[in-house]
Amino acid sequence: MDITILYGTETGNAEMLSEDLQSHLEGSHEVEVSNLAEFDPDGFDKARFYIVICSTYGDGELPASAQPFAEAMDARKPDLAGIHFAIFGMGDSEYDETFNHGSKRMEELLTAHGATRVGERLTHDASGEDLPEDLATDWADQRVAEAEPLLSAASDA
Ligand SMILES: Cc1cc2nc3c(=O)[nH]c(=O)nc-3n(C[C@H](O)[C@H](O)[C@H](O)COP(=O)(O)O)c2cc1C
């Protein structure tokens, strides 16, 4: 399957995780990685599966690299019907009122434009015991396995 990993980051954790996931998945898939800051919302492709990794900054806000993307989505309102994505959030439970609100906002932004979420959003807690890659690799394998029949059914239609 063709996969694009999109990341929204402020200090690089989501970027590092994206690269780890690319290495993990690219034995069996063709995997591109892009910073959301450099991704054009008109560039979504129904034939690809999107794995979105997004942190939270400020007071539950999107991280800096995701903000231009969110503004471009609001301005251009692309139709994302037929686009499938999974979302992994990075945050810190020290910010308990706004824990992982960035990834929640990103999920809402994509679904509001018609995209379909595959599986549940998984959240990483920087104050917890797990390393992000330890959570994300099994999670991504499961999401990719769920997405494969959905994308092949769509390409047969
Ligand atoms: C100034 C600052 C504000 C933050 N605000 C939040 C927040 O509101 N909610 C949350 O869950 N995490 C918050 N975090 C934690 C980050 O989301 C977390 O450290 C994440 O791993 C950073 O990933 P990144 O380097 O890809 O941006 C904040 C971190 C900093 C330094």
The ligand as an SDF file (V2000), in Angstrom:
LIG
                    3D

 31 33  0  0  0  0  0  0  0  0999 V2000
    5.0890   25.0860   25.9080 C   0  0  0  0  0  0  0  0  0  0  0  0
    4.4580   23.7330   25.7830 C   0  0  0  0  0  0  0  0  0  0  0  0
    3.0650   23.6200   25.7420 C   0  0  0  0  0  0  0  0  0  0  0  0
    2.4500   22.3570   25.6650 C   0  0  0  0  0  0  0  0  0  0  0  0
    1.0790   22.2790   25.7020 N   0  0  0  0  0  0  0  0  0  0  0  0
    0.4910   21.0570   25.7140 C   0  0  0  0  0  0  0  0  0  0  0  0
   -0.9180   20.9340   25.8470 C   0  0  0  0  0  0  0  0  0  0  0  0
   -1.6640   21.9180   25.9470 O   0  0  0  0  0  0  0  0  0  0  0  0
   -1.4650   19.6810   25.8470 N   0  0  0  0  0  0  0  0  0  0  0  0
   -0.6930   18.5400   25.7280 C   0  0  0  0  0  0  0  0  0  0  0  0
   -1.2270   17.4480   25.7420 O   0  0  0  0  0  0  0  0  0  0  0  0
    0.6720   18.6430   25.6040 N   0  0  0  0  0  0  0  0  0  0  0  0
    1.2630   19.8550   25.5870 C   0  0  0  0  0  0  0  0  0  0  0  0
    2.6430   19.9400   25.4710 N   0  0  0  0  0  0  0  0  0  0  0  0
    3.4480   18.6920   25.3430 C   0  0  0  0  0  0  0  0  0  0  0  0
    3.8640   18.3540   23.9060 C   0  0  0  0  0  0  0  0  0  0  0  0
    2.7290   18.1710   23.0490 O   0  0  0  0  0  0  0  0  0  0  0  0
    4.6710   17.0440   23.9310 C   0  0  0  0  0  0  0  0  0  0  0  0
    5.8890   17.3020   24.6150 O   0  0  0  0  0  0  0  0  0  0  0  0
    4.9580   16.4760   22.5490 C   0  0  0  0  0  0  0  0  0  0  0  0
    5.6930   15.2540   22.6610 O   0  0  0  0  0  0  0  0  0  0  0  0
    5.7560   17.4450   21.6980 C   0  0  0  0  0  0  0  0  0  0  0  0
    5.8710   16.9380   20.3820 O   0  0  0  0  0  0  0  0  0  0  0  0
    6.5850   17.8050   19.2160 P   0  0  0  0  0  0  0  0  0  0  0  0
    8.0440   17.9470   19.6080 O   0  0  0  0  0  0  0  0  0  0  0  0
    6.4150   16.9780   17.9900 O   0  0  0  0  0  0  0  0  0  0  0  0
    5.8900   19.1100   19.1090 O   0  0  0  0  0  0  0  0  0  0  0  0
    3.2610   21.1810   25.5670 C   0  0  0  0  0  0  0  0  0  0  0  0
    4.6650   21.3040   25.5780 C   0  0  0  0  0  0  0  0  0  0  0  0
    5.2640   22.5570   25.6980 C   0  0  0  0  0  0  0  0  0  0  0  0
    6.7760   22.6480   25.7480 C   0  0  0  0  0  0  0  0  0  0  0  0
  1  2  1  0
  2  3  1  0
  2 30  2  0
  3  4  2  0
  4  5  1  0
  4 28  1  0
  5  6  2  0
  6  7  1  0
  6 13  1  0
  7  8  2  0
  7  9  1  0
  9 10  1  0
 10 11  2  0
 10 12  1  0
 12 13  2  0
 13 14  1  0
 14 15  1  0
 14 28  1  0
 15 16  1  0
 16 17  1  0
 16 18  1  0
 18 19  1  0
 18 20  1  0
 20 21  1  0
 20 22  1  0
 22 23  1  0
 23 24  1  0
 24 25  2  0
 24 26  1  0
 24 27  1  0
 28 29  2  0
 29 30  1  0
 30 31  1  0
M  END
$$$$
